[in-house]
């Protein structure tokens, strides 16, 4: 749990939201008798309930449901706990096919609980508030389609989203944050800023980068490469496909197959699109006999991988099927692990700070249910990560069962400008792959030893990181990341030549500049540059031409007045370099 969170308040909100979901289900089943119930859990920011209905819900339906929910809340009906044996629960839910399916999966002999308020009773383990009147403030937000249990082969359900809080003020604050988040939606800004697009013809989760978006990505990648070379990483390129045997040895076909695309038959052999880069980096390690003096080896790549994500979870840049990871693997001796993890964390926080993220949460993710390796190895690796975080004085929470199948990991969640957490960085300990591929180095004692391996992606993927950046800055990127840093706007045709000269001087100083010489009114061109969130607008006319100057406006609307061009170049140049953190 992050140090700024109140566990008691979190628990109260969970109870309020779970109770609000029950009230909503009560109202829906009374208002729409043909509706069948699925599930309705609380979430981090609200709640939802899934319904099987003949027709999708409309916005008018949501208003009707919300009004009726207020009536139920005003009646202050008590939430009552009930217990049943299996057959009793099946009889109670005889008209609810989805509830019946859930009940049949509960182990024989296990007691089944429900909660009721008024005449409504729902299969539920709780917890709830004491009565409906203890739901102080709520709001229904939206409706969307959802597959039952995420299975695209099952029927489409209707999911109603809502939120609830312990006070009207807390609800209002949340709704304001939602409105601000709506304005920052990277999918909307991606279109309006001409950064990227997604097409039905190419398929969901596959991104077409436009020139402006490509420019930003290039800046990020060039900066990433420079910082990694400075930190002692060697960069490589690896194939996009590999033979089935590679993925069998790595364990991906056993533990990650559901996220891999179907194999391709090539020359009578099966090949798979790579879901991860690590086996190829292992291949590089094996190309030579390694000595203890060669370690640590830090191998990095901006490697494109392909992972099958269900259509219902693909979302803009944040959840895609083709992604370029800022991936790297560190091969090291056991005595080097602690220093290497610390080095990775140093680089992580420095990189994130350079991009404007200085508020973050750290999580230690432990052994998942599907995993390889002995418990003793897992305990040793987990304790190594835990002690490293403790020695750095970092507050962290534990994500039980959230590790990779081959080892525990550290996840870093950054908070954006409006306080939302985003999972960005992951640092994973791996004792599995080196053994599976029989990796070795010759120790100082002349004997053969197995290296340890640290997987790490600091920015995550270029796609997701770009989506987070867009929402963090609301599309108004800092000057060093802006695709166009200065828009030169000549007032009349006779000023075009001077405008071109201004652009040339800016570009000579390494500033990305563009001349807007369209046959549009000057104010319209200024407004367009502001809509495109260009940091600087340089307006040039007769006075500026004579004075070798430019009238400077910022995208915020601030007018800096007429400044000597040398001063303008110096000012933008200072902002055009990444701010090292």
Secondary structure by P-SEA (a helix, b strand, c coil): ccccccaaaaaaaaaaaaaaaaaaaaaaaaacccccccbbbbccccccccccccccccaaaaaaaaaaaaaaaaabbbbbbbbbcaaaaaaaacccaaaaaaaaaccccbbbbbbbccccccccccccccccccccbbbbcbbbbbccccccccbbbbbbbbcccccaaaaaaaaaaaaaaaaacaaaaaaaaccccccccccccbbbbcaaaaaaaaaaaaaaaaaaaaaccccccccccccaaaaaaaccccccccccccccccccbbbbccccaaaaaaaaaaccccccccccbbbbcbbbbbbbcccccccccccccbbbbccbbbbbcccaaaaaaaaaaaaaaaaaaaaccccbbbbbbcccccccccaaaaaaaaaaaaaaaaaabbbbbbbcccccccccbbbbbbbcccccccccbbbbbbccccccccccccccccbbbbbbbbbbbccccaaaaaaaaaaaaccccccccccccbbbbbccccaaaaaaaaaaaaaaaccccccccccccaaaaaaaaaaacccbbbbbcaaaaaacccccccccccccccccaaaaaaaaaaacccccc
